Amino acid sequence: MYVKTALVGSGDNISELYISSVVEMDYYAPCQGILRLFSIEVRDRPVQETEETDFEYGEEPAGDDTNTLDQDEAGGVHPKSETIAEELMRFELRFAFHDGTISEICHEDDEPIWTLNLKRGILSNLQNTMPRFDIDFETTETDVSGICDVKYSTNGRNGTSLLFRKTKDIVSCKRRYKTVSFIQTVAYDFRSISIDRSIHKSVSCYERHQLEPFSNGLAGAVTETFSKLELSDEEAYTQEGHQEEIDIQRRSSLLYDHTPSVRDNHNENKAARELLLELCAQGFPNIKRNFPDVFLKFLTAARAISHTALAELLKRSKSTCDNGPNHIMESLPYIGTAASVTIMKDLIVNGAVSHPLSSKWMDSFAYLTRPNEEVLEVMMELIEYGKESGNQTYLLSATAVVHTFCTIFSDCAEIEAVQSIVQSLEEELLETLREAASELEHDRRKYERVIVLLMSLGNMGVVNKRFNYELRTIIEGDQYPTAVRVEAVNVFRRSDCTRTKDYFLKLYSSYQLDVEVRIAAYLQAMRCPDYLSVKLIKHVLKTEEVNQVGSFVWSHLSNLAKSASPVRVEAQGLLSENGENFGKKFGRDMRMFSRNYEQTLFFDEYNFGLT
């Protein structure tokens, strides 16, 4: 594999890296394989190939040539080549292989994220989802680049081998997160595949990524990668070597894991301390021009150190300079790691920071990009602390973190840390409702607590099946205030819409229900519209008896039909098939009747928009 980053058109400012390795693929059972890496070498420059020279038997080759080759091989090796090789060889990786598709990988909990991502890249090169080899094929694949549109095309023959070209549209990729940069790069990627007897003989992959905002044609900031896999040998499978059953510790996909790796070593800790010294020199009271650059470098360094090292850095920051503690305290929300979140939690719970600063920190938790289970455990502690102190904001911020976690891990409902938070809120909600009974509307403190608990459950988007019945009782219960019933409907706003759509359509169709509850139920049902649901909604509109509901629903459908958002395309198609105009019936004075308002903007060129 070869990676090169350069400022094309501005001289020889180039950074290169070469990695060579032997990859072993062991298929010990049908559709199940194991990937192992051997003989790994990382170099700053490639080994220079020398021309072969003839010499008589017994004659020593020229000494200068041998020394030159030895010096080149020794000089080109990366200083951390052995360390990288040890980490890559330490764990083997199991994967599922079904007709060319690698559906999941099974890895150990202790394997570093960066080694796992590199192995994901190797397996991605081997993926071929063509159903037939005699026709071109277009599909969507999930691999280390994301969920992308790909096109397979035949590219001729080479002896008994078939040649294919695989082209990937990077711009179309989803789940392609960024860790530091917010700019989406524009790139192209193509791969040549040689197949003989349904076995990959060789795979060559080339990618070129160019930063568009500051480029001029082909000149600009460019990163190129070239990787090649060649089949060197085949061996017959022997079952004796795989009699024992291997435990599966964790399952995941080929999608790249952007979680930053924590490197708790002396060099990283030293770099963070030195950058803190620079912050002191460049910062308040005489702020220098380079302060933002130093601040960004400090954030990068701080993300790589452990909780112990970061806590020690904060503890000793006062001796570094007078503003040292302030620099670190202001940096903690932007570091965004489990270590920084834990430190903020400790300072909040111990009362070591002011209320405005603790509120600012709690608000920042909603912007964490890659929370893990350790962060969720911290959120549980903050929820308990907020309950004791009577501060409602702790609930909303903590549950927003759970939602972010669930967008990354689709099976989050099965994770213990998530369930502990969900069950805690569900139990408190039911207990508060039992205590308040019919007097909820007159007990302001409990009324607000119930509203916040329902909003927090809706924030997470995780609803236990046994709790569905309790929520439906609240929604349909006339003894509860309207705002509580509406928030109970909104608890489902981030859950699987298809499971509850029929129930909410039934609520919407009931003229006897409260107006606001009916409107909330309609909005829930329209999260996943289909032909039958749209037909039912329009049928209800024909016989609608409540103008407030009819006016809102018709204005919402009208806005959907005119929306520029690409996620509305399916709904727009359904509305056009059932084209009816209720404008005369419900186009009434907006000052008297409920209406839906929506403004959308979308740029096809940048695949970006807002609603």
C-alpha positions in Angstrom: 0.0 0.0 0.0 1.2 3.5 -0.9 -0.1 6.8 0.5 1.1 10.2 -0.7 0.0 13.7 0.4 1.3 16.7 -1.5 0.6 20.3 -2.4 0.6 19.7 -6.1 2.0 22.6 -8.1 4.0 24.1 -5.2 7.3 22.2 -5.3 8.5 19.0 -3.6 6.5 19.3 -0.4 5.5 15.6 -0.2 4.7 13.1 2.6 4.9 9.4 1.6 4.3 6.1 3.3 4.7 2.5 2.1 3.4 -0.6 3.8 4.0 -4.1 2.6 2.6 -7.3 4.2 1.6 -10.9 3.7 -2.1 -11.4 4.1 -3.4 -14.8 5.0 -7.1 -15.7 4.5 -8.2 -18.9 6.2 -11.7 -20.1 5.4 -12.2 -22.6 8.2 -16.0 -23.0 7.7 -18.5 -22.2 4.9 -18.9 -18.4 4.6 -16.6 -17.8 7.5 -13.0 -16.6 7.3 -10.1 -15.4 9.3 -7.7 -12.7 8.3 -4.1 -12.6 9.5 -1.2 -10.3 8.7 2.5 -11.3 8.6 5.9 -9.9 7.5 4.8 -6.3 7.8 7.2 -3.4 7.0 6.5 0.3 7.0 8.8 2.5 5.0 9.2 6.2 4.3 10.3 5.4 0.7 10.2 2.3 -1.4 13.1 -0.2 -1.7 15.1 0.7 -4.8 15.2 -2.1 -7.2 18.7 -2.8 -8.6 19.6 -4.3 -11.9 21.0 -7.9 -11.7 24.6 -8.3 -12.8 26.4 -11.4 -13.9 29.5 -12.6 -12.0 31.6 -15.8 -11.9 30.8 -18.5 -9.3 32.9 -17.9 -6.2 33.4 -14.2 -7.0 32.2 -11.7 -4.4 29.8 -9.1 -5.8 30.9 -5.5 -5.8 31.1 -4.1 -2.2 29.8 -0.7 -3.1 26.6 -2.0 -4.6 25.8 -4.2 -1.5 26.5 -1.3 0.9 24.3 1.0 -1.0 21.4 -1.4 -1.0 21.8 -2.1 2.7 21.9 1.6 3.5 18.9 2.2 1.4 16.9 -0.6 3.1 17.9 0.5 6.6 17.4 4.2 5.9 14.0 3.9 4.3 12.4 1.9 7.2 9.9 4.0 9.3 11.2 4.4 12.9 7.9 2.9 14.2 7.8 0.0 11.7 8.3 -2.7 14.3 5.7 -1.3 16.7 3.1 -1.0 13.9 3.9 -4.5 12.8 3.5 -5.9 16.3 0.1 -4.2 16.7 -1.2 -5.4 13.3 -0.1 -9.0 13.9 -1.4 -9.2 17.5 -5.0 -10.0 16.6 -6.6 -12.1 13.9 -9.9 -10.9 12.5 -12.9 -13.2 11.7 -15.4 -12.1 9.0 -18.5 -13.4 7.3 -18.2 -13.9 3.5 -21.5 -14.5 1.6 -21.2 -14.6 -2.2 -18.6 -11.8 -2.3 -20.3 -9.7 0.4 -18.5 -9.2 3.7 -21.6 -8.6 5.9 -19.9 -8.3 9.3 -16.6 -8.7 11.2 -16.0 -10.2 14.6 -13.1 -8.8 16.6 -11.8 -8.7 20.1 -12.6 -5.9 22.5 -8.9 -5.1 23.1 -8.0 -4.6 19.4 -7.0 -1.0 18.7 -9.3 0.9 16.4 -6.6 2.0 14.0 -5.5 -1.6 13.3 -9.1 -2.7 12.8 -9.7 0.1 10.3 -6.7 -1.0 8.3 -8.0 -4.5 8.2 -11.4 -3.2 7.2 -9.7 -1.6 4.2 -8.1 -4.9 3.1 -11.4 -6.7 3.3 -13.1 -3.9 1.4 -10.8 -4.5 -1.5 -11.9 -8.1 -1.7 -15.6 -7.4 -1.7 -17.4 -8.1 -5.0 -21.2 -8.2 -5.0 -21.8 -8.9 -8.7 -24.5 -11.5 -9.1 -23.2 -12.5 -12.6 -19.8 -12.0 -14.2 -21.1 -11.6 -17.8 -23.0 -8.2 -17.4 -22.3 -4.8 -15.9 -23.9 -4.2 -12.5 -24.8 -1.2 -10.4 -25.5 -1.4 -6.7 -24.9 0.1 -3.2 -22.2 -1.4 -1.0 -21.1 -1.0 2.6 -17.3 -0.9 3.1 -14.6 1.2 4.8 -15.5 4.2 2.6 -19.1 4.2 3.8 -22.4 3.2 2.1 -21.7 4.1 -1.5 -23.1 3.7 -5.0 -20.8 1.4 -7.0 -20.6 0.3 -10.6 -19.0 -2.9 -11.9 -18.0 -3.1 -15.5 -16.2 -5.9 -17.5 -12.7 -4.9 -18.6 -11.6 -7.8 -20.8 -9.7 -11.0 -20.2 -6.1 -12.0 -19.3 -5.7 -15.6 -20.1 -8.2 -17.6 -18.1 -8.9 -14.6 -15.8 -11.7 -12.1 -16.1 -10.9 -8.4 -15.5 -13.4 -6.0 -13.9 -13.4 -2.4 -13.0 -15.2 -1.2 -9.9 -16.0 2.5 -9.8 -17.2 4.1 -6.6 -19.1 7.4 -6.4 -17.6 8.9 -3.2 -19.9 11.9 -3.3 -22.9 9.5 -2.9 -21.4 7.9 0.2 -23.3 8.0 3.5 -22.0 7.2 7.0 -18.8 8.9 5.9 -18.1 10.9 9.1 -15.4 13.4 9.6 -13.3 13.6 12.8 -11.7 17.0 12.6 -12.5 18.6 9.2 -16.0 19.7 8.5 -15.3 20.0 4.7 -16.5 17.1 2.5 -13.7 16.2 0.1 -14.5 15.5 -3.6 -12.8 12.4 -4.8 -13.0 9.5 -7.2 -12.1 5.9 -6.7 -11.7 3.0 -9.1 -10.6 -0.5 -8.6 -9.4 -3.2 -11.0 -10.2 -6.8 -10.1 -8.9 -9.9 -11.8 -10.9 -13.1 -11.1 -10.0 -16.7 -12.1 -12.1 -19.7 -11.1 -14.2 -17.4 -8.8 -11.0 -16.5 -6.9 -9.4 -13.0 -6.8 -6.0 -13.2 -8.4 -5.2 -9.6 -7.9 -7.0 -6.4 -6.7 -5.6 -2.9 -7.4 -7.2 0.1 -5.9 -6.4 3.8 -6.6 -7.9 6.8 -4.9 -7.3 10.5 -5.3 -8.7 13.0 -2.8 -8.4 16.7 -3.6 -9.5 19.6 -1.3 -11.7 21.6 -3.6 -12.0 25.0 -1.9 -8.4 26.0 -2.4 -7.6 24.0 -5.6 -6.9 25.2 -9.1 -7.6 22.4 -11.6 -5.4 19.4 -10.6 -3.2 21.6 -8.4 -3.9 21.9 -4.7 -3.9 19.8 -1.5 -4.0 16.2 -2.8 -3.8 12.8 -1.1 -3.3 9.7 -3.3 -3.5 6.1 -2.2 -2.6 2.9 -4.1 -3.1 -0.5 -2.7 -2.6 -3.9 -4.4 -3.4 -7.4 -3.3 -1.9 -10.3 -5.2 -2.7 -14.0 -4.7 0.6 -15.7 -3.9 -0.5 -19.2 -2.9 -3.5 -21.5 -2.2 -3.7 -24.4 0.3 -6.4 -27.0 0.8 -8.5 -26.7 4.0 -7.8 -29.1 6.8 -10.4 -29.3 9.6 -8.0 -30.5 12.3 -6.7 -27.1 13.0 -10.1 -25.5 13.9 -11.8 -28.0 16.2 -12.2 -25.5 19.1 -15.1 -23.0 19.1 -14.0 -19.3 19.0 -15.9 -16.9 21.2 -17.3 -13.8 19.5 -16.5 -10.7 21.6 -17.9 -8.0 19.4 -19.6 -7.7 15.9 -19.3 -4.8 13.6 -19.4 -3.9 9.9 -16.8 -2.7 7.4 -17.7 0.9 8.0 -14.7 3.0 9.2 -14.6 3.6 12.9 -13.7 7.3 13.6 -13.3 7.0 17.3 -10.0 8.6 18.2 -7.3 6.3 19.6 -6.0 7.1 23.0 -2.2 6.8 23.2 -1.2 7.0 26.8 2.6 7.4 26.4 5.2 9.9 27.5 5.5 11.6 24.0 1.8 12.4 23.8 1.7 13.8 27.4 4.8 15.8 26.8 3.3 17.3 23.6 0.2 18.4 25.5 2.2 20.1 28.2 4.4 21.9 25.7 1.3 23.2 23.8 -0.3 24.4 27.1 2.9 26.4 27.7 2.5 27.9 24.2 -1.2 28.7 25.0 0.0 30.6 28.0 2.5 32.5 26.0 0.1 33.3 23.1 -3.1 33.9 25.1 -4.6 36.5 27.5 -3.9 39.3 28.2 -1.8 39.8 25.1 -3.4 37.5 22.6 -1.2 36.7 19.6 -2.2 35.9 16.0 -1.0 32.3 16.3 -3.2 31.6 19.4 -6.1 29.8 17.4 -3.5 27.5 15.7 -1.9 26.6 19.0 -5.4 26.1 20.5 -6.3 23.6 17.7 -3.0 21.7 18.1 -3.6 21.5 21.9 -7.1 20.0 21.3 -5.6 17.4 18.9 -2.9 16.5 21.5 -5.4 16.4 24.4 -7.7 14.0 22.5 -5.0 11.4 22.4 -4.2 11.2 26.1 -5.9 9.2 28.8 -8.1 10.4 31.6 -5.3 10.1 34.1 -2.9 12.1 32.0 -5.5 14.8 31.3 -6.5 15.1 35.0 -2.8 15.4 35.9 -2.3 18.1 33.3 -5.2 20.1 34.8 -3.9 19.5 38.3 -0.4 20.9 37.4 -1.7 23.7 35.1 -1.6 26.3 37.8 2.2 25.9 38.1 2.5 26.2 34.3 1.0 29.7 34.2 -1.7 31.7 35.9 -4.2 31.1 33.0 -3.3 27.4 32.6 -6.4 26.1 34.4 -8.6 28.5 32.4 -7.2 27.3 29.1 -7.9 23.6 30.0 -11.3 24.3 31.5 -12.3 26.1 28.3 -10.9 23.3 26.2 -12.7 20.4 27.9 -16.0 20.7 25.9 -14.1 20.8 22.6 -11.8 17.9 23.4 -14.9 15.7 23.4 -13.4 12.4 24.6 -14.5 10.1 27.4 -11.5 11.5 29.5 -12.6 15.1 29.1 -16.3 14.3 29.8 -15.4 12.4 33.0 -13.3 15.3 34.2 -16.2 17.7 33.6 -18.6 15.4 35.4 -16.2 15.2 38.4 -15.9 19.0 38.6 -19.7 19.5 38.3 -20.6 16.9 40.9 -18.0 18.1 43.4 -19.2 21.7 43.0 -15.8 22.9 41.8 -17.2 25.1 38.9 -19.7 27.9 38.8 -23.3 27.3 37.7 -23.0 29.2 34.4 -19.9 27.1 33.4 -21.5 23.8 34.4 -24.6 24.8 32.3 -22.3 25.6 29.4 -20.6 22.2 29.8 -24.0 20.3 29.9 -25.1 22.1 26.7 -21.9 21.0 25.0 -22.5 17.3 25.6 -25.2 17.4 23.0 -22.5 18.0 20.4 -20.3 15.0 21.3 -19.6 13.2 18.0 -18.4 9.8 19.1 -19.7 9.0 22.7 -18.9 5.5 23.9 -20.3 3.3 26.8 -17.9 5.0 29.2 -19.5 8.4 28.4 -23.0 6.9 28.9 -22.0 5.8 32.4 -20.9 9.3 33.1 -24.3 10.6 31.8 -26.1 8.2 34.2 -24.2 9.8 37.1 -25.1 13.3 35.9 -28.8 12.3 35.6 -28.7 11.2 39.2 -27.0 14.4 40.3 -29.5 16.5 38.4 -32.4 14.7 40.1 -30.9 15.4 43.5 -30.2 19.0 42.7 -33.5 19.6 40.9 -31.9 20.8 37.7 -33.9 19.6 34.6 -31.2 20.4 32.0 -29.1 17.4 33.1 -31.8 15.1 31.8 -32.1 16.7 28.3 -28.4 16.9 27.7 -27.6 13.4 28.9 -30.4 11.8 26.8 -29.2 13.7 23.7 -25.9 11.9 24.1 -27.7 8.6 24.2 -29.3 9.5 20.8 -25.9 10.3 19.3 -24.7 6.9 20.6 -27.6 5.1 19.0 -27.1 6.7 15.6 -23.6 5.1 15.6 -24.6 1.7 17.1 -27.9 0.4 15.7 -28.1 -2.2 18.4 -27.9 0.3 21.2 -31.1 -0.8 22.8 -29.4 -4.1 23.8 -26.5 -2.3 25.5 -26.6 -2.3 29.3 -25.5 1.4 29.7 -28.4 2.5 27.5 -31.0 0.3 29.2 -30.0 1.5 32.6 -30.8 5.1 31.6 -34.0 4.2 29.8 -35.3 2.1 32.6 -34.4 4.7 35.2 -36.5 7.4 33.3 -39.4 5.0 32.7 -39.7 4.0 36.3 -39.4 7.6 37.5 -42.1 8.7 35.1 -44.6 6.0 36.2 -43.8 6.7 39.8 -44.4 10.5 39.4 -47.7 9.9 37.6 -48.9 7.5 40.3 -48.1 10.0 43.0 -49.7 13.0 41.3 -52.7 11.1 40.0 -55.5 13.6 38.9 -53.8 16.5 40.6 -50.9 16.7 38.1 -52.2 19.9 36.5 -52.2 21.6 39.9 -48.7 20.4 41.0 -46.4 22.6 39.0 -43.1 20.9 40.1 -44.3 17.3 39.2 -46.0 18.6 36.0 -42.7 20.0 34.8 -40.9 16.9 35.8 -43.3 14.7 33.8 -42.9 16.9 30.7 -39.1 16.8 30.9 -39.1 13.0 31.5 -41.2 12.5 28.4 -39.1 14.9 26.3 -36.0 13.0 27.5 -37.4 9.6 26.5 -38.2 11.1 23.1 -34.7 12.4 22.9 -33.2 8.9 23.1 -35.5 7.2 20.6 -35.4 4.0 22.6 -38.8 2.7 23.8 -39.0 -0.7 25.5 -41.9 -2.8 24.3 -43.4 -3.2 27.7 -43.5 0.6 28.1 -45.6 1.0 24.9 -48.8 0.1 26.8 -48.1 2.7 29.5 -47.5 5.5 26.9 -50.7 4.6 25.1 -52.6 4.8 28.4 -51.2 8.4 28.9 -52.0 9.4 25.3 -55.6 8.2 25.5 -56.2 9.3 29.2 -58.5 12.3 29.5 -57.3 12.8 33.1 -53.9 14.0 31.9 -53.2 17.5 30.7 -53.0 18.0 26.9 -49.3 18.9 27.0 -48.5 15.7 28.8 -50.5 13.6 26.2 -48.8 15.4 23.3 -45.3 14.8 24.8 -46.3 11.1 25.2 -46.9 11.0 21.5 -43.6 12.7 20.8 -41.8 10.0 22.7 -42.0 7.9 19.5 -40.5 10.6 17.3 -37.2 8.8 17.0 -38.3 5.2 17.3 -39.2 2.8 14.5 -42.2 4.5 12.7 -43.5 1.4 11.0 -44.3 -0.3 14.3 -46.6 2.4 15.5 -48.0 4.0 12.3 -51.3 2.1 12.3 -51.9 3.1 16.0 -51.3 6.8 15.3 -53.4 6.8 12.1 -56.2 5.4 14.3 -55.8 8.2 16.8 -55.8 10.8 13.9 -59.0 9.4 12.5 -60.8 9.7 15.9 -62.8 13.0 15.9 -63.5 12.7 19.6 -59.8 13.1 20.6 -58.2 16.4 21.6 -57.1 18.6 18.6 -53.5 18.8 19.6 -53.2 15.0 20.3 -54.7 14.3 16.8 -52.3 16.7 15.1 -49.3 15.1 17.0 -50.5 11.6 16.0 -50.8 12.7 12.4 -47.2 14.0 12.3 -46.0 10.7 13.8 -47.8 8.7 11.1 -46.4 10.9 8.3 -42.8 10.1 9.3 -43.1 7.0 7.2 -45.9 7.5 4.7 -47.1 4.9 2.2 -49.8 4.7 -0.3 -52.5 3.4 2.0 -51.7 5.8 4.8 -51.9 8.9 2.5 -55.1 7.6 1.0 -56.6 7.2 4.6 -55.4 10.7 5.6 -57.1 12.3 2.5 -60.3 10.3 3.2 -60.4 11.7 6.7 -59.8 15.2 5.3 -62.9 14.8 3.1 -65.1 14.2 6.2 -63.1 16.2 8.7 -65.3 17.8 11.4 -62.7 19.9 13.2 -61.3 22.8 11.2 -58.2 23.2 13.4 -57.1 19.7 12.5 -58.1 19.9 8.8 -56.3 23.3 8.4 -53.1 22.0 9.9 -53.1 18.7 7.9 -53.9 20.3 4.6 -51.1 23.0 5.1 -48.7 20.3 6.0 -49.5 18.2 2.9 -49.2 21.4 0.8 -45.7 22.1 2.2 -44.6 18.5 1.6 -45.6 18.8 -2.0 -43.5 21.9 -2.5 -40.5 21.0 -0.3 -37.0 21.1 -1.7 -35.8 18.5 0.8 -34.7 15.2 -0.9 -36.1 13.2 2.0 -39.6 14.3 1.0 -39.4 12.9 -2.6 -41.2 9.6 -1.7 -44.0 11.5 0.1 -44.3 13.9 -2.9 -44.8 11.0 -5.2 -47.5 9.6 -3.0 -49.3 12.9 -2.9 -49.2 13.3 -6.6 -50.8 9.9 -7.1 -53.7 11.0 -4.7 -54.0 14.5 -6.1 -56.9 16.3 -4.5 -57.3 19.9 -3.5 -58.8 20.9 -0.2 -57.7 24.5 -0.4 -61.3 25.9 -0.5 -62.3 23.8 2.5 -59.4 24.5 4.8 -57.7 27.6 3.3 -58.9 29.8 6.1 -57.6 32.7 8.1 -54.1 31.7 9.4 -54.7 33.9 12.5 -57.6 31.7 13.6 -56.7 28.2 12.5 -53.7 26.0 13.0 -51.2 25.8 10.1 -47.9 24.1 9.3 -44.9 26.2 8.2 -41.8 24.9 6.5 -38.9 26.5 4.7 -36.4 24.3 2.8 -33.3 25.0 0.9 -31.1 22.5 -1.0 -28.0 22.7 -3.2 -27.7 19.8 -5.6 -24.1 20.8 -6.4 -23.0 20.4 -2.8 -25.5 17.7 -1.7 -26.3 20.1 1.2 -29.4 21.8 2.5 -31.5 22.8 5.5 -35.1 22.6 6.6 
